[in-house]
Amino acid sequence: MTGQTTPGSAPLRYRAGPRRQTFATLLDGLRTDGGAHVVTGEPGGGRTAFLEFAARAFRAGPVWHVRAEPACFPRPHSGLRTLLRAARHAGRVPGDGAAEEVLLDVLRAASVRSPLLVCVDDAHLWDAASRAVLGRVAARVHTADDVHRVGLLVTVPGHRPVEREWAALPVLQLAPLAPGDAAGLLHDLTDGAVDPVVRDELVTEAQGNPALLLALAHRLSPAQLRGDHALPRPLADAGTLTAVAGGCPSGRRPDDAELLLAVAAAMRATGEQDAEAALVRRAVNGAGGRDDGTSPGPSGPPQPPELLAVPGGRLRFRSLLLGRAVYAGAPSERRRAVHRSLAAAHPAPRDVPALLHRSWAAPGPDAVLAAELEAAAADTSSGTPPALRRTARVRAAELTPDDALRARRYTAAAEQALLAGHPAEALRLLDDAGSRPAPAPVRGRAELLRGRVLLADGPVDDARESFLLAAGLLSGPGPKSARSEAAVLGAADAAWAAGDRQGCLRALTHGTHEAHETHGTREAHDVSAPAAVAGTLDLRAVDADPTGPREAAPRETPEGSSAHRGATPVQPSVPPPALLRDHRDGMRAVLLGRFDLAAAPLTRVVDRGRPAADPERLLRSAAAALMLGDVGAARRAGARALASARTLGTAALEPRALEYLAYAELRAGRHQLARTHAEEGLRAARRAGQRNTAAHHHAVLALAASIEGERARVTEHATAALTTARRHGLAQAELLAQWAAARADLGEGRPEEAADRLGPLVRPGARRGHFAVWMLAVPCFVEAAALAGRPEDARTVVEDFALWAGCGADPQAAAQLLRCRALLAAPEAADELYLSALDRHDETSGDFERARTELLHGKWLRRRRRLREARARLGEALVDFERCGAQLWARQAAAELRAGGVAPSGPGTGEPRRPGARDLSLLTPQQLRIARCVAEGATNREVALSLSVSTRTVDYHLRNVFATLGVRSRVELVRLVEQAEKTGAQL
């Protein structure tokens, strides 16, 4: 193995952040003060790419860039001659000790007029004489000993100790790429044509190594990159790994190869990045047998080769890539032999790692060993990490000769993979489970799990079909099993997500009989996020037509609620029957509009969730609290569910818990907190491969941005939500995104556009939006229609809204209803209705809804020349809008005040500071983030990648930053931000 930089290194573009800031600081120092640095990293880790980046960024003077080639430097000083040729020095290199002075003279001459940067790539491949000269010169450059304004960057491999020539120089260790950087690199390579699921799998497999990432991408066909064809398995095969590593590492001594393979095998069995040195030594010294019958090696602890580090009694590869290449490149006979030795040397032969070693030493199926692996994986008291238990389940399935048992074990492993947030792995395991014949219950369990994957990350109609198929396979004589009930509810969840109210009700009554009705409600198995938003039905129709009541309003928060959307839980445990029964009763009652029957069972669900530690029970408690309008209880349960999910490692539940929290904060009027939870939830959903959940987080962010007045962010997130919603049939996310866009129109003073956007979604007809959410947008539509001079368009929906408000489930609805009636009332009645609405606002929290009523009342008063009252009301609206961060709406209130003869100024005006103002506290949170990134030297594109927004959004915000702060260039902005950081200004 040469350690040479892999040809075709990744064209890295470093995004804004600490990594880029470190590089910028280093290059700034080289430009102003000179100095020398050693750059290290594993094979394929980007050493060459970093030197190319440094050469492009160094514009203060000339750059000499030399790359070593092993075949070109066989003679003494041949490497030095190549460097001098790059400097256009035609003189001869003396063979005595004067070579150092020759190079120093050349450097001094080149740096007289301007700074000089010298980049030497793979300097370890130079001949020994050249390395010695360059090392001594580098030391003098670094200490500025008669050499000034010269920067020297030397790259060497990081998988072995730094050679003595460079030992005195500072070292820059290139860390693996962050997932976002790796995803950006793939996007650049494929022009955005890579499927998100394929992209995530490639990023995970590459483990931050850019050259390996590119090699994996080049290995795939265009159809595989698009996700149309299956990916090869293993994705990173022996050929790819050894090619990136520069060959299969074997060490320099005969015994090194065996030791390296033993370390790699031991790491595979623990899932850790190092191995216990004592265990490896026992295995190498002969605790296990060999395939060829030879005797074990000599006793005594082996000396670790230079590819290994020995921290605290552990052995680890200096490069993870090399460890993978060592294992993948070894013949299968040698791998089996080393696993057998490790199993024999293991002090706990019944633990998962020892059993895994035995399994990888087995030549074929082994029913007894498979059973031992399954039992060990099921033992949660052993302290074995969940990922390792999942590996044991998969290996148990692979060793199982019986088809039915093998399918069941693959399904159990898939269930654990999904719970850990790896849906792509879960689907692969389910495909393995379905490749052999199996009885109906086993196939039903696999189909149930497939439905759960699709519900969180696929077309919800497909998910519904999977759930219905699972329900049929799992059903049988006698009481329904817990999994059968879960399949039924999964079908209801899918119908809910698709906006199919009748399908949802049919699913909830699937397999039940009228004799099993309880207090007028039929049982459903579980509650999930959709049920928390549960809409009501038309209460008049409930009495008039019990066979098919028509829809009325959702009972949830006017900010929309994901507590109403969610997915069937993937937790395999069965919750207490009483909890399920109460949830079934409450959910069914809410769907039928019978809140009088829903209150008692849902309250019991909330109460039972308070002492729970199981995230599923806590999520049910949060959902029930949202249905009851108890926002405080919902926030507490959601926060505990999030903490519990993180503690248990159930990554699949984190996005849902954050979704509950985001909607609860919106309901409470804490829009910036809702935004924080939704941003975190969006990242969690992406990590867990849940595009449908991510769409709902995008909808939350669009709703929050429509309050804060950030039109570009509204468009960005609404578009993202709508893209997934339309591809996967998510009717609820689609309506919420449209509502956010309409509210942004209204905030910008465009009521006609808002009314046109919302009208089809809230008025009766085939185009009406999701059955449980469309009522949430009614107050916004009524306001838009009234301001647009079309009040008649809104009268019918106000009467529907009154039915929902009368249920008392949402404390904001009563005040919103009075505001809607005031907008449509005759002049003699409107004033009293506005005052009544404000009285009802006093009974609830939420500055934004109260401020909207105050703004509308102030407008009404001003147009009737009641200026003193109007000024007081508009002043209150202005303060309330400012308090909740609704800047765009605050500007409306300020404009109304100016129209009434008042010129607001200072805090609370809702207006941006005049040109020349230097107060960064006037920037919105997003503008502050962009200003900080620009100050760190990021381009607009790099800022967009860092914040997961479009370049267009960054351009829009940056223009507003310049206008607000009165700056005219990025240089001025950088100076202003730096000054603000020194003086403690808000950033």
Residue pairs with C-beta under 8 A, 6 or more apart in sequence:
1 245
1 246
1 247
1 248
1 249
1 250
2 70
2 125
2 246
2 247
3 43
3 122
3 124
3 125
3 157
3 159
3 160
3 246
4 68
4 70
4 122
4 125
4 246
5 43
5 44
5 47
5 48
5 67
5 121
5 122
5 155
6 43
6 44
6 211
6 243
6 244
6 246
8 211
8 214
9 44
9 46
9 47
9 48
9 49
9 210
9 211
10 46
10 49
10 185
10 210
10 211
10 213
10 214
11 49
11 185
11 188
11 189
12 46
12 49
12 50
12 53
12 177
12 181
12 185
12 210
13 184
13 185
13 188
13 942
14 20
14 23
14 53
14 181
14 942
15 180
15 181
15 184
15 938
15 942
15 945
15 946
16 933
16 936
16 937
16 938
16 942
16 943
16 946
17 178
17 936
17 946
19 175
19 178
19 181
20 936
20 937
20 938
20 942
21 936
21 937
22 172
23 50
23 53
23 54
24 57
24 936
24 937
26 37
26 172
27 54
27 57
27 58
27 151
29 35
30 37
30 58
30 115
30 117
30 151
30 153
31 58
31 60
31 115
31 117
31 151
32 115
33 144
33 149
34 111
34 115
34 141
34 144
34 147
34 148
34 149
34 150
34 151
35 141
35 142
35 144
35 151
35 152
36 138
36 139
36 141
36 142
36 151
36 152
36 153
36 154
36 169
36 170
37 152
37 153
37 154
37 169
37 170
37 171
37 172
38 154
38 155
38 156
38 162
38 166
38 169
38 170
38 171
38 172
39 47
39 50
39 51
39 153
39 154
39 155
39 156
39 171
39 172
39 174
40 47
40 155
40 156
40 157
40 158
40 162
40 171
40 172
40 173
40 174
41 47
41 50
41 155
41 157
41 158
41 173
41 174
42 157
42 158
42 159
42 209
42 318
42 319
42 320
42 321
42 322
43 157
43 159
43 211
43 244
43 245
43 246
43 319
43 321
43 322
44 209
44 210
44 211
44 212
44 215
44 244
44 245
44 321
45 158
45 174
45 176
45 209
45 210
45 211
45 319
45 321
46 174
46 177
46 210
46 211
47 121
47 122
47 155
47 157
47 174
48 67
48 121
48 155
49 210
50 155
50 174
51 65
51 119
51 121
51 153
51 155
52 65
54 117
54 119
54 153
55 63
55 65
55 117
55 119
58 115
58 117
58 151
60 114
60 115
61 111
61 113
61 114
61 115
61 116
61 117
61 149
62 110
62 114
62 116
62 117
63 116
63 117
63 118
63 119
64 83
64 86
64 87
64 110
64 116
64 117
64 118
64 119
65 86
65 119
65 121
66 82
66 83
66 86
66 118
66 119
66 120
66 121
67 121
67 122
68 79
68 82
68 120
68 121
68 122
68 123
68 124
68 125
68 126
69 125
70 125
72 78
72 82
73 79
73 82
73 125
73 126
73 127
73 130
74 127
75 127
76 95
76 127
76 128
76 129
76 130
77 93
77 95
77 99
77 127
77 129
77 130
77 133
78 126
78 127
78 130
79 123
79 125
79 126
79 127
79 130
79 131
79 134
80 93
80 99
80 103
80 126
80 129
80 130
80 133
80 134
81 93
83 103
83 118
83 120
83 130
83 134
84 91
84 93
84 102
84 103
84 106
87 106
87 110
89 102
89 106
91 102
93 99
93 102
94 102
99 129
99 133
100 133
100 136
100 137
103 133
103 134
103 137
104 137
104 140
104 146
104 147
107 116
107 118
107 137
107 141
107 147
107 150
108 146
108 147
110 116
110 150
111 147
111 148
111 149
111 150
114 149
115 149
115 150
115 151
116 149
116 150
116 151
117 151
117 152
117 153
118 150
118 151
118 152
118 153
119 153
120 134
120 152
120 153
120 154
120 155
121 155
122 155
122 156
122 157
123 131
123 134
123 154
123 155
123 156
123 166
124 131
124 156
124 157
124 163
126 134
131 163
131 165
132 165
134 154
134 165
135 164
135 165
135 166
136 165
137 147
137 152
138 152
138 154
138 165
138 166
138 169
139 145
139 168
139 169
140 146
140 147
141 147
141 150
141 151
141 152
142 152
142 168
142 169
142 170
154 166
154 169
156 162
156 163
156 166
158 173
158 174
158 318
158 319
159 307
159 317
159 318
159 319
159 322
160 306
160 307
160 318
161 306
162 171
175 208
176 207
176 208
176 209
177 185
177 206
177 208
177 209
177 210
177 213
178 208
179 203
179 208
180 945
180 946
182 203
182 206
182 208
182 210
182 213
183 199
183 200
183 203
184 945
185 210
185 213
185 214
186 194
186 199
186 202
186 203
186 213
186 217
187 194
187 199
189 214
189 217
190 217
190 225
193 222
193 225
193 226
194 202
194 217
194 225
194 226
195 225
195 226
195 227
196 691
197 227
197 424
197 689
198 220
198 224
198 225
198 226
198 227
198 231
200 424
200 686
200 689
201 231
201 235
201 424
202 213
202 216
202 217
202 235
203 213
205 212
205 216
205 235
205 236
206 212
206 213
206 216
206 236
207 320
207 321
209 244
209 321
211 244
212 236
212 240
212 241
212 244
212 321
215 240
215 243
215 244
216 235
216 236
216 240
217 225
219 232
219 240
220 231
220 232
221 229
223 229
224 230
224 231
224 232
234 328
236 324
236 328
237 328
238 325
238 328
238 329
241 321
241 324
241 325
241 328
241 329
242 248
242 325
242 328
242 329
244 321
244 325
245 319
245 321
245 322
245 325
248 325
248 326
248 329
248 330
249 260
249 307
249 322
249 325
249 326
250 256
250 257
250 260
251 257
251 259
251 260
251 305
251 306
251 307
252 305
252 306
253 305
255 284
255 297
255 302
256 305
256 307
258 284
258 297
258 338
259 280
259 284
259 302
259 304
259 305
259 308
260 305
260 307
260 308
260 317
260 323
260 326
261 326
261 327
261 330
261 334
261 335
261 338
262 275
262 280
262 283
262 284
262 338
262 341
262 342
263 275
263 280
263 308
263 315
263 316
263 317
263 323
263 326
264 317
264 323
264 324
264 326
264 327
265 327
265 335
265 338
265 339
265 342
265 357
265 360
266 275
266 276
266 279
266 280
266 283
266 315
266 342
267 273
267 274
267 275
267 316
267 317
267 323
268 327
268 356
268 360
269 339
269 342
269 353
269 354
269 356
269 357
269 360
270 353
270 388
271 385
271 387
271 388
271 391
273 316
273 320
274 311
274 314
274 315
274 316
275 314
275 315
275 316
276 313
276 314
276 315
277 310
277 313
277 314
277 315
278 313
279 342
279 345
279 346
279 347
280 315
280 342
281 301
281 302
282 345
283 338
283 341
283 342
283 344
283 345
284 297
284 302
284 341
285 296
285 297
285 298
285 299
285 300
285 301
285 302
286 295
286 296
286 297
286 299
286 341
287 341
287 344
287 345
288 337
288 338
288 340
288 341
288 342
288 343
288 344
288 345
289 337
289 340
289 341
289 344
290 296
290 337
290 341
291 333
291 336
291 337
304 310
304 315
307 317
307 318
307 319
307 322
308 315
308 316
308 317
308 318
309 315
309 316
309 317
309 318
317 323
317 326
327 335
330 338
335 360
336 360
336 361
336 362
336 363
337 361
339 357
339 358
339 360
339 361
340 357
340 358
340 361
342 354
342 357
343 349
343 354
343 355
343 357
343 358
343 361
346 353
346 354
346 357
348 354
349 355
350 372
350 376
351 376
351 382
351 384
352 373
352 376
352 377
352 382
352 384
352 388
352 389
352 392
353 388
355 369
355 372
355 373
355 376
355 392
356 373
356 388
356 391
356 392
356 395
358 369
359 366
359 369
359 370
359 373
359 395
359 396
359 398
359 399
360 395
362 369
362 399
365 399
365 400
365 401
366 399
367 399
367 400
367 401
367 402
369 399
370 395
370 396
370 397
370 399
370 400
370 409
371 396
373 392
373 393
373 395
373 396
373 399
374 392
374 393
374 396
374 409
374 412
376 382
376 384
376 389
376 392
377 384
377 389
377 390
377 392
377 393
377 396
378 389
380 389
384 392
386 416
386 420
386 649
387 420
389 416
390 413
390 416
390 417
390 420
393 409
393 412
393 413
393 416
394 410
394 413
394 429
396 409
396 413
397 406
397 409
397 410
397 413
397 429
397 432
397 433
400 406
400 409
403 436
403 437
403 438
404 436
404 437
404 438
404 439
404 442
406 433
406 436
407 433
407 434
407 436
407 438
407 442
407 443
407 446
408 433
408 438
408 442
408 445
410 429
410 430
410 432
410 433
410 446
411 429
411 430
411 433
411 442
411 445
411 446
411 449
413 429
414 425
414 426
414 427
414 429
414 430
414 433
414 446
414 449
415 426
415 449
415 570
415 572
417 423
417 425
417 426
417 429
418 426
418 449
418 452
418 453
418 570
418 652
419 570
419 571
419 572
419 650
419 651
419 652
419 653
420 649
420 650
420 651
420 652
421 650
421 651
421 652
421 654
421 687
421 688
421 689
422 688
422 689
423 453
423 456
423 457
423 652
423 688
423 689
423 690
424 689
426 449
426 453
427 450
427 453
430 446
430 449
430 450
430 453
433 442
433 446
434 443
434 446
438 446
440 473
440 474
441 473
441 474
443 473
444 469
444 470
444 471
444 472
444 473
444 474
444 483
444 484
444 487
445 470
445 474
445 483
447 466
447 467
447 469
447 470
447 473
447 487
448 466
448 467
448 470
448 474
448 483
448 486
448 487
448 490
449 570
450 466
450 470
451 463
451 464
451 466
451 467
451 470
451 487
451 490
451 491
451 494
451 568
452 463
452 490
452 567
452 568
452 570
454 460
454 462
454 463
454 466
455 463
455 467
455 490
455 493
455 494
455 497
455 567
455 568
455 692
456 567
456 652
456 688
456 689
456 690
456 691
456 692
456 693
457 689
457 690
457 691
457 692
457 693
458 691
458 692
458 728
459 727
459 728
459 729
460 494
460 497
460 498
460 692
460 728
460 729
460 730
461 494
461 498
461 729
463 490
463 493
463 494
463 497
464 490
464 491
464 494
464 495
464 498
464 503
466 490
467 487
467 488
467 490
467 491
467 493
467 494
467 568
468 487
468 491
470 483
470 484
470 487
470 490
471 484
471 487
471 488
471 491
471 510
471 511
474 481
474 483
474 484
474 487
475 484
475 511
480 488
480 511
482 525
482 574
484 511
485 525
485 526
485 580
486 525
486 526
486 568
486 569
488 507
488 508
488 510
488 511
488 524
488 525
489 507
489 508
489 524
489 525
489 526
489 528
489 568
490 568
491 503
491 507
491 510
492 503
492 504
492 507
492 508
492 524
492 530
493 528
493 530
493 566
493 567
493 568
495 501
495 503
495 504
495 506
495 507
496 504
496 530
496 531
496 564
496 565
496 732
496 772
497 530
497 565
497 692
497 729
497 730
497 731
497 732
498 729
498 730
498 731
499 731
499 732
499 769
499 770
499 771
501 535
501 551
501 591
501 771
501 772
502 548
504 530
504 591
505 591
507 524
508 522
508 523
508 524
508 584
508 587
508 588
508 591
509 522
512 522
512 523
516 522
516 523
518 581
518 585
519 585
519 597
520 589
520 592
520 594
520 597
521 584
521 585
521 586
521 588
521 589
521 592
521 594
521 597
521 598
522 584
522 588
523 581
523 584
523 585
523 588
524 583
524 584
524 587
524 588
525 580
525 584
526 568
526 569
526 575
526 580
526 583
526 584
526 620
527 583
527 586
527 587
527 605
527 620
527 623
527 624
528 566
528 567
528 568
528 569
528 623
529 562
529 563
529 564
529 565
529 566
529 567
529 619
529 623
529 656
529 659
529 660
530 564
530 565
530 566
530 732
530 772
531 564
531 583
531 587
531 590
531 623
531 627
532 556
532 561
532 562
532 563
532 564
532 566
532 622
532 623
532 624
532 626
532 627
532 660
533 554
533 556
533 560
533 561
533 562
533 563
533 564
533 565
533 626
533 627
533 732
533 772
533 773
534 554
534 555
534 556
534 564
534 587
534 590
534 591
534 627
534 772
535 551
535 552
535 553
535 554
535 555
535 556
535 564
535 590
535 591
535 770
535 771
535 772
535 773
535 775
536 551
536 552
536 553
536 554
536 555
536 590
536 591
536 592
536 593
536 595
536 803
536 804
536 807
536 809
537 549
537 550
537 551
537 552
537 591
537 592
537 593
538 549
538 550
538 551
538 552
538 593
538 800
538 803
539 552
539 593
539 803
539 806
539 807
540 803
541 549
541 550
541 552
542 549
542 592
542 593
542 594
549 592
549 593
551 771
552 593
552 775
552 800
552 803
552 804
553 774
553 775
553 778
553 800
553 801
553 803
553 804
554 564
554 771
554 772
554 773
554 774
554 775
554 776
554 804
555 590
555 595
555 627
555 804
555 807
555 809
555 810
556 563
556 564
556 626
556 627
556 667
556 772
556 773
556 776
556 809
556 810
557 626
557 631
557 663
557 666
557 667
557 776
557 810
557 812
558 667
558 776
558 779
558 810
558 812
558 813
558 816
558 849
559 663
559 666
559 667
559 674
559 703
559 776
560 663
560 666
560 699
560 700
560 703
560 736
560 739
560 773
560 776
561 626
561 663
561 666
561 667
562 659
562 660
562 662
562 663
562 696
562 700
563 622
563 623
563 626
563 627
563 634
563 659
563 660
563 663
563 664
564 626
564 732
564 772
564 773
565 659
565 696
565 732
565 733
566 619
566 623
566 656
566 659
567 656
567 690
567 692
567 693
569 616
569 619
569 653
570 650
570 652
570 653
571 614
571 615
571 616
571 650
571 653
573 614
573 616
575 614
575 616
575 617
575 620
576 608
578 604
578 608
579 605
579 608
579 617
579 620
581 601
582 601
582 602
582 604
582 605
582 608
583 601
583 602
583 605
583 620
583 624
585 597
585 598
585 601
586 598
586 601
586 602
586 605
586 624
586 627
587 598
589 595
589 597
589 598
589 601
590 598
590 602
590 627
593 807
595 807
595 808
595 809
598 627
599 628
602 624
602 627
602 628
603 624
603 628
605 620
605 621
605 624
606 621
606 624
606 625
606 628
606 630
606 633
606 637
608 617
608 621
609 617
609 618
609 620
609 621
609 622
609 624
609 637
610 621
610 636
610 637
612 618
612 621
612 640
613 644
614 644
615 641
615 642
615 644
615 645
615 648
615 650
615 653
615 657
616 653
618 637
618 638
618 640
618 641
618 644
618 657
619 637
619 638
619 641
619 653
619 656
619 657
619 660
621 633
621 637
622 633
622 634
622 635
622 637
622 638
622 641
622 657
622 660
622 664
623 634
623 660
625 631
625 632
625 633
625 634
625 637
626 634
626 660
626 663
626 664
626 667
627 809
628 809
629 809
629 810
629 811
631 664
631 667
631 668
632 668
634 660
634 664
634 667
635 661
635 664
635 665
635 668
637 660
638 657
638 658
638 660
638 661
638 664
639 657
639 661
641 653
641 656
641 657
641 660
642 654
642 657
642 658
642 661
645 651
645 653
645 654
645 657
646 654
651 684
651 687
651 688
652 688
652 690
654 681
654 684
654 688
655 681
655 684
655 685
655 688
655 690
655 693
655 694
655 697
656 693
658 677
658 678
658 680
658 681
658 684
658 697
659 678
659 681
659 693
659 696
659 697
659 700
661 674
661 677
661 681
662 674
662 675
662 677
662 678
662 681
662 697
662 700
663 674
663 700
665 671
665 673
665 674
665 677
666 674
666 700
666 703
666 704
668 845
668 846
669 845
669 846
669 847
669 848
669 849
669 884
671 704
671 707
671 708
671 848
671 884
671 885
671 886
672 704
672 708
672 885
672 925
674 700
674 703
674 704
675 700
675 701
675 704
675 705
675 708
675 925
677 700
678 697
678 700
678 701
678 704
679 697
679 701
681 693
681 697
681 700
682 694
682 697
682 698
682 701
682 948
685 691
685 693
685 694
685 697
686 694
691 724
691 728
692 724
692 728
692 730
692 733
694 720
694 724
695 720
695 721
695 723
695 724
695 725
695 728
695 730
695 733
696 721
696 730
696 732
696 733
696 736
698 717
698 718
698 720
698 721
698 724
698 733
698 737
699 717
699 718
699 721
699 733
699 736
699 737
699 740
700 736
701 713
701 717
702 713
702 714
702 717
702 718
702 721
702 736
702 737
702 740
702 741
703 736
703 739
703 740
703 743
705 711
705 713
705 714
705 717
705 740
705 744
706 714
706 740
706 741
706 743
706 744
706 747
707 743
707 747
707 848
707 884
707 885
707 886
707 889
708 885
708 886
708 887
708 888
708 924
709 744
709 747
709 886
709 887
709 888
709 889
709 891
709 924
710 924
710 926
710 957
711 744
711 748
711 888
711 956
712 949
712 952
712 953
712 956
712 957
713 926
713 949
713 953
714 740
714 741
714 744
715 741
715 744
715 953
716 949
716 950
716 953
717 737
717 740
718 737
718 738
718 740
718 741
719 737
721 733
721 734
721 736
721 737
722 733
722 734
722 737
722 738
724 730
724 733
725 731
725 733
725 734
725 737
726 734
731 769
731 770
732 770
732 772
732 773
734 769
734 770
735 761
735 769
735 770
735 773
735 774
735 777
736 773
738 757
738 758
738 761
738 769
739 758
739 761
739 776
739 777
739 780
741 757
742 753
742 754
742 757
742 758
742 777
742 780
742 781
742 784
743 754
743 780
745 751
745 753
745 754
745 757
745 784
746 754
746 780
746 783
746 784
746 787
747 886
747 888
747 889
747 892
748 888
749 892
751 783
751 784
751 785
751 786
751 787
751 788
752 784
752 788
754 780
754 781
754 784
754 788
755 781
755 784
755 785
755 788
755 790
755 793
758 777
758 780
758 781
758 784
759 781
759 785
759 793
760 767
760 768
761 767
761 768
761 769
761 774
761 777
761 781
762 768
762 769
762 774
762 775
762 777
762 778
762 781
762 797
763 793
763 796
763 797
764 796
768 774
769 777
775 800
775 801
775 804
778 797
778 798
778 800
778 801
778 820
779 801
779 816
779 819
779 820
781 794
781 797
782 794
782 797
782 798
782 801
782 820
782 823
782 824
783 819
783 820
783 823
783 852
783 856
785 791
785 793
785 794
786 794
786 823
786 824
791 823
791 824
794 820
794 823
794 824
795 824
798 817
798 820
798 821
798 824
801 813
801 816
801 817
801 820
802 817
804 810
804 813
805 813
805 814
805 816
805 817
808 814
811 843
811 844
812 844
812 846
812 849
814 840
815 837
815 838
815 840
815 841
815 843
815 844
815 849
815 850
815 853
816 837
816 849
818 833
818 834
818 836
818 837
818 840
819 833
819 834
819 837
819 852
819 853
819 856
821 833
822 829
822 830
822 831
822 833
822 834
822 837
822 856
822 857
822 860
823 830
823 856
825 833
827 864
830 860
831 857
831 860
831 861
834 853
834 856
834 857
834 860
835 857
837 853
837 857
838 850
838 853
838 854
838 857
841 849
841 850
841 853
847 880
847 881
847 883
847 884
848 880
848 881
848 884
848 886
848 889
850 880
851 876
851 877
851 880
851 881
851 884
851 886
851 889
851 893
852 877
852 889
854 873
854 874
854 876
854 877
854 880
854 893
855 874
855 877
855 881
855 889
855 892
855 893
855 896
857 873
858 870
858 871
858 873
858 874
858 877
858 893
858 896
859 870
859 874
859 896
861 867
861 869
861 870
861 873
862 870
862 874
862 896
862 899
862 900
867 900
867 901
870 896
870 900
871 897
871 900
871 901
871 902
874 893
874 896
874 897
874 900
874 902
875 893
875 897
875 902
875 904
877 893
878 890
878 893
878 894
878 897
878 904
878 908
878 909
878 910
879 908
881 887
881 889
881 890
881 893
881 910
882 890
882 907
882 908
882 910
885 924
887 910
887 924
889 910
890 908
890 909
890 910
891 910
891 911
892 910
893 910
894 904
894 909
894 910
894 911
897 903
897 904
898 904
904 910
904 911
912 922
912 960
912 963
912 964
913 919
913 922
913 964
913 965
913 966
914 966
915 963
915 966
916 966
917 964
917 965
917 966
918 965
918 966
918 976
919 985
920 928
920 931
920 965
920 976
920 977
920 980
920 985
920 986
920 987
921 985
921 986
922 964
922 965
923 931
923 961
923 964
923 965
924 957
926 947
926 957
927 957
927 960
927 961
927 964
928 986
928 987
929 947
930 943
930 947
930 954
930 957
930 958
930 961
931 961
931 973
931 977
931 987
932 977
932 987
933 942
933 943
933 946
933 947
934 943
934 958
934 970
934 973
934 974
934 977
935 973
935 974
935 977
935 978
938 946
940 951
940 954
940 955
940 958
941 951
941 954
943 954
944 950
944 951
944 953
944 954
947 954
961 967
961 973
962 968
962 973
965 973
965 976
967 973
967 976
977 987
979 985
980 986
980 987
981 987
